[in-house]
Amino acid sequence: MAKAKKFTVFERGRIVELHKQGLSQRAIAADVGRSKTVILHFLKDPQGYGTKKSSGRPKKISPALSRRIRMAVRQDTGRSSSQIKAITGADCSPITIRRHLRRKGFKNKKRGHVSFNATKLPV
């Protein structure tokens, strides 16, 4: 489910004032234009509203590491993900680097295939 935008400072003040005047949560929600549930949660803890830390697994690639990876690719597009890992000092797998580059819009570059006949020396 998508997150809604947080209350502005004005909306917070308005909700607190309407609550002090004795209006119901439903009436406050109608006045502010938000759901009565979000009004209820705000009124339970106005100071703690919007301070919850985001959950989930932390990213392996930080923004600084992302810049270093992209810079390494721009310097030499023929580098493998293992070489990029060694150059940047990344603490993740080469697969993670490939996935990251794909998300950033970089495409895989296939190298030309040299046939066996082309490698034979003339007799």
ZIKAGI-V767179 format. One line per field, one symbol per residue. ss: DSSP state (H for helix, E for strand, - for the rest). A space follows every 50 residues. Layout:
# ZIKAGI-V767179
ss = ???
This chain:
# ZIKAGI-V767179
ss = --------HHHHHHHHHHHH----HHHHHHHH---HHHHHHHHH------ ------------HHHHHHHHHHHHH-----HHHHHHHH-----HHHHHHH HHH------------HHHH----
